Amino acid sequence: MKRIYEQIIDLRPAWIGTAGTGATAILDGVNAAVGILVGLATLTYLIIRIRKELKK
């Protein structure tokens, strides 16, 4: 049993690296989606402001 535990401990850096790579891939997609949403919100806000200014 001790040998299995030692093998698991030896593989811990590999598991951490794999989890980090997976998290990076997932967060990259989330980052892109949030960026698009923020860009659309900014565009909408600016269009509303420009319309208000042109009506004055």
Residue pairs with C-beta under 8 A, 6 or more apart in sequence:
none
